């Protein structure tokens, strides 16, 4: 494509807003109605899509990737809010006298919470457990940029390599399900939370970004513009929510969701036919929630745990209102006190050409 793919797209923040709302609503007690897990999968897709877009722009301009700058930006983006969250967790422990788990603190700080949770589910705090998905993304950020630099010179081989990578987590999920059984907590932890069983959800986003950049004869854009394919993708992702077969849910569900998002999200962002959906996702409220999404993700379980005593009352609406209010206060505080100052600092570590997607 002739224009930069990294121009700011408000609808992507809107998608983040939808995703974090799905996660939040599921976690406050509506997990049987609202698919919080799908919200996480959408986050994974967006991460892959945006990171690949940034790497494409940098490589196109310089024929190289400055890993030092890349990892510095990621550190400044993700680590300060994480430390803010862990300080809040310390305050929570001090006031509630909850058990302090040093091993889990290290798992949270060094991004292996997903493997810690898999191996020590009974010793995992609900507050820290949510960091499993951040661990998956961080492992991806460590490995993908070097892979990108190796394969960028051969775009067609790059596409083929990403397609092949999609089958590795699926193979692990199938073997894990066969090993642990179709149902049970250990099977779900293995197939849902571990990096080697979930990174395909990120690769789908990477592949979509790469194909949009290559734009070979407009083939991918034509596929995205086909309303029948879009409808089929939408039906598939909805079907995943209702089809309750345990083997499917532990194995193929994430592949079907990823393949569906591979069509739905790039179509909404890039194809004029879906402009009403893009306009909806670009609404001020959803964009604002999307910009707060990382802060909401980090703080909402602190709010839920702190106010859990309200669940026992006769008026659960008080719990929902109180948790929403406290989450809003904590996330807005994190955004203005931590995220925005470090965002200004992060600009100093960008390559010397304009990239406007954070």
C-alpha positions in Angstrom: 0.0 0.0 0.0 1.3 3.4 -0.8 0.4 5.2 2.4 1.8 4.3 5.8 -0.2 1.7 7.6 0.8 3.2 11.0 -1.4 6.3 10.7 -3.5 6.5 13.9 -6.8 4.7 13.5 -9.4 5.6 16.3 -11.4 2.5 15.6 -8.6 0.3 16.9 -8.8 2.1 20.2 -12.6 1.5 20.0 -11.9 -2.2 19.5 -9.7 -2.1 22.6 -12.6 -0.4 24.4 -15.0 -3.2 23.4 -12.5 -5.8 24.4 -11.7 -4.5 27.9 -15.4 -4.0 28.6 -16.0 -7.7 27.7 -13.2 -8.7 30.1 -14.4 -6.4 32.9 -18.1 -7.4 32.7 -17.1 -11.1 32.6 -14.9 -10.7 35.7 -17.5 -8.9 37.8 -19.8 -11.9 37.5 -21.3 -12.1 34.0 -18.9 -14.6 32.5 -21.7 -16.9 31.5 -23.2 -14.1 29.4 -20.3 -12.0 28.2 -17.3 -13.8 26.7 -14.3 -12.3 28.4 -12.0 -14.8 26.8 -12.9 -13.5 23.4 -12.0 -10.0 24.6 -8.5 -11.2 25.4 -8.2 -12.9 22.0 -9.2 -9.6 20.3 -6.4 -7.9 22.3 -3.9 -10.5 21.1 -4.9 -9.9 17.5 -4.6 -6.1 17.8 -1.2 -6.5 19.4 0.1 -8.5 16.5 -1.5 -6.2 14.0 0.0 -3.0 15.4 3.4 -4.3 16.3 3.8 -5.7 12.8 2.6 -2.4 11.3 5.3 -0.5 13.3 8.0 -2.9 12.3 7.0 -2.7 8.7 7.2 1.1 8.7 10.6 1.1 10.4 12.0 -1.6 8.1 10.6 0.1 5.0 12.3 3.3 5.9 15.7 2.0 7.2 16.0 -1.6 6.0 16.7 -2.4 9.6 15.1 -2.7 13.1 16.6 -0.9 16.0 16.0 -3.5 18.7 17.3 -1.2 21.5 14.8 1.5 20.7 12.0 -1.1 20.1 12.5 -2.8 23.5 13.0 0.5 25.3 9.6 1.7 24.0 7.9 -1.5 25.0 9.5 -1.2 28.5 8.3 2.4 28.9 4.9 1.5 27.7 4.2 -1.6 29.8 6.4 -1.6 32.9 5.5 1.7 34.7 1.8 0.9 34.8 2.6 -2.7 35.9 4.7 -1.3 38.8 1.8 1.0 39.7 -0.5 -2.0 39.8 1.8 -4.0 42.0 2.1 -1.1 44.4 -1.7 -1.0 44.6 -1.5 -4.8 45.2 0.9 -4.2 48.1 -1.5 -1.6 49.6 -4.3 -4.2 49.2 -2.2 -6.8 51.1 -1.3 -4.4 53.8 -5.0 -3.5 54.5 -6.5 -7.0 54.1 -3.7 -9.0 55.6 -3.8 -11.3 52.6 -0.9 -13.7 52.1 2.1 -12.2 50.4 3.6 -14.5 47.8 7.2 -13.6 46.9 7.3 -16.2 44.1 4.3 -14.8 42.4 5.7 -11.3 42.7 8.7 -12.4 40.7 6.4 -14.1 38.2 4.5 -10.8 37.8 7.6 -8.6 37.5 9.4 -10.9 35.0 6.4 -11.9 32.8 6.0 -15.6 33.5 2.7 -15.3 35.5 1.0 -17.6 32.9 3.4 -20.5 33.6 3.4 -19.8 37.4 -0.4 -19.9 37.3 -0.4 -23.2 35.4 2.0 -24.8 37.9 0.7 -23.2 41.1 -3.1 -22.5 40.7 -3.8 -22.7 44.4 -1.1 -20.2 45.2 -2.1 -17.7 42.6 -3.8 -14.4 43.5 -6.8 -13.4 41.4 -5.2 -10.0 41.2 -2.0 -11.3 39.6 -3.6 -14.1 37.7 -4.8 -11.7 35.0 -1.2 -11.0 34.1 -1.0 -14.3 32.2 -2.1 -12.5 29.0 0.5 -9.8 29.5 3.1 -12.5 29.8 2.0 -14.1 26.5 2.4 -10.7 24.8 5.8 -10.0 26.3 7.2 -13.3 25.2 5.9 -12.5 21.7 7.5 -9.1 21.8 10.9 -10.6 22.7 10.8 -13.2 19.8 9.0 -11.6 16.9 11.1 -8.6 16.1 14.3 -10.7 15.4 12.2 -13.1 13.4 10.7 -10.2 11.5 14.2 -8.9 10.6 15.3 -12.3 9.4 12.3 -12.9 7.2 11.5 -9.3 6.0 13.8 -9.6 2.9 11.7 -12.5 1.6 8.1 -11.4 2.0 6.5 -14.4 0.4 8.5 -16.8 2.6 7.6 -14.5 5.5 3.9 -15.1 4.8 4.4 -18.8 4.5 6.4 -18.9 7.8 3.6 -17.1 9.7 1.0 -19.5 8.3 3.1 -22.4 9.4 3.5 -20.9 12.9 -0.3 -20.8 13.3 -0.3 -24.6 13.5 2.2 -25.0 16.3 0.0 -23.7 19.1 -2.9 -25.8 17.7 -0.8 -28.9 17.8 0.2 -28.2 21.4 -3.5 -27.6 22.3 -4.5 -30.9 20.8 -1.7 -32.9 22.4 -2.3 -31.2 25.7 -6.0 -32.0 25.6 -5.2 -35.6 24.8 -2.8 -35.7 27.7 -4.9 -34.0 30.3 -8.4 -34.9 29.1 -11.1 -33.0 27.3 -12.3 -31.3 30.5 -10.9 -30.1 33.8 -9.2 -27.1 35.2 -5.7 -28.2 34.2 -6.7 -28.6 30.6 -8.2 -25.2 30.4 -5.1 -23.6 32.0 -2.8 -25.4 29.6 -4.8 -24.5 26.4 -5.9 -21.0 27.5 -3.0 -19.4 29.3 0.4 -20.6 28.1 2.4 -18.8 25.5 3.1 -21.8 23.4 -0.6 -22.7 23.2 -1.9 -19.1 22.5 0.6 -17.2 20.4 -1.3 -18.0 17.2 -4.0 -15.4 18.3 -1.2 -12.8 17.9 0.2 -14.2 14.7 -3.2 -13.8 13.0 -2.9 -10.1 13.5 0.7 -10.1 12.3 -0.3 -11.9 9.1 -3.2 -9.5 8.4 -0.9 -6.5 8.7 1.8 -8.1 6.5 -0.8 -9.0 3.8 -2.2 -5.5 3.8 1.3 -4.1 3.4 2.2 -6.4 0.5 -1.2 -5.9 -1.1 -0.4 -8.4 -3.9 -2.9 -7.6 -6.7 -5.3 -6.4 -4.0 -6.2 -10.1 -3.3 -6.5 -9.7 0.5 -8.4 -6.4 0.2 -10.9 -8.1 -2.2 -11.3 -10.9 0.3 -12.0 -8.4 3.1 -14.5 -6.6 0.9 -16.5 -9.8 0.2 -19.6 -9.4 2.4 -20.3 -13.2 2.3 -16.9 -13.9 3.7 -17.3 -11.2 6.3 -20.7 -12.7 7.3 -19.2 -16.2 7.5 -16.4 -15.0 9.7 -18.9 -13.2 12.0 -21.1 -16.3 12.1 -18.1 -18.5 13.0 -17.0 -16.3 15.9 -20.6 -16.2 17.2 -20.9 -19.9 16.8 -17.8 -20.4 18.9 -19.6 -18.9 21.8 -22.5 -21.4 21.7 -20.8 -24.6 20.6 -19.9 -26.2 23.9 -18.0 -29.4 22.8 -15.0 -29.5 25.2 -12.5 -30.8 22.7 -13.4 -28.0 20.3 -13.2 -25.4 23.0 -9.8 -26.4 24.1 -8.3 -26.8 20.7 -9.9 -25.4 17.5 -11.9 -22.6 19.2 -8.9 -20.2 19.2 -8.0 -21.0 15.6 -11.6 -20.4 14.4 -11.7 -17.1 16.4 -8.3 -16.0 15.1 -9.3 -16.8 11.5 -12.5 -14.9 11.9 -10.8 -11.8 13.4 -8.3 -12.1 10.5 -11.2 -11.1 8.3 -13.4 -9.0 10.6 -11.0 -6.5 12.1 -8.9 -5.6 9.0 -12.2 -5.3 7.0 -13.7 -2.8 9.5 -10.5 -0.8 9.6 -9.8 -0.7 5.9 -12.9 -1.4 3.8 -15.4 1.4 3.0 -18.3 -1.0 3.0 -18.0 -1.3 6.8 -17.7 2.4 7.5 -20.7 2.4 9.8 -19.0 -0.1 12.0 -15.8 1.8 11.9 -17.7 5.0 12.8 -19.3 3.2 15.8 -15.9 2.0 17.0 -14.5 5.5 16.6 -17.0 7.0 19.0 -15.5 9.2 21.6 -16.6 7.0 24.5 -15.2 3.7 23.1 -12.0 5.4 22.0 -11.5 6.9 25.5 -12.2 3.5 27.2 -9.7 2.0 24.7 -7.0 4.4 25.7 -7.6 3.4 29.3 -7.7 -0.3 28.5 -4.3 -1.2 29.8 -4.9 0.7 33.0 -8.3 -0.9 33.4 -6.9 -4.3 32.7 -4.3 -3.9 35.4 -6.5 -2.4 38.1 -10.0 -3.9 37.8 -9.2 -7.1 39.7 -7.8 -5.0 42.6 -11.2 -3.2 42.7 -13.1 -6.5 42.5 -11.0 -8.1 45.3 -11.2 -5.0 47.5 -15.0 -4.7 47.2 -15.8 -8.5 47.1 -17.6 -8.2 50.5 -20.4 -6.4 48.7 -21.2 -9.5 46.7 -22.7 -11.0 49.8 -25.3 -8.2 50.2 -28.9 -8.3 49.0 -28.2 -5.6 46.5 -25.6 -6.8 44.1 -26.1 -3.6 42.1 -24.1 -1.9 44.8 -21.1 -4.2 44.0 -21.3 -3.4 40.3 -21.5 0.3 40.8 -18.8 0.4 43.4 -16.4 -1.8 41.4 -17.0 0.2 38.2 -16.4 3.5 40.1 -13.2 2.3 41.9 -11.8 0.8 38.6 -12.5 4.1 36.8 -10.7 6.1 39.5 -7.7 3.8 39.6 -7.4 3.5 35.8 -7.8 7.2 35.2 -5.2 7.9 37.9 -2.8 5.4 36.3 -3.4 7.0 32.9 -2.7 10.5 33.9 0.0 9.9 36.6 1.9 7.1 34.9 1.0 6.4 31.3 0.9 10.0 29.9 4.2 11.1 31.4 6.0 8.0 30.2 4.3 8.3 26.8 6.1 11.7 26.4 9.4 10.0 27.4 8.7 7.2 25.0 8.7 9.6 22.1 12.4 10.2 22.6 13.1 6.6 21.7 11.3 6.4 18.4 13.2 6.1 15.1 13.9 9.4 13.4 10.8 9.2 11.3 7.1 9.7 12.2 5.2 6.8 13.7 1.9 7.8 15.2 0.6 4.5 16.5 1.7 4.0 20.1 
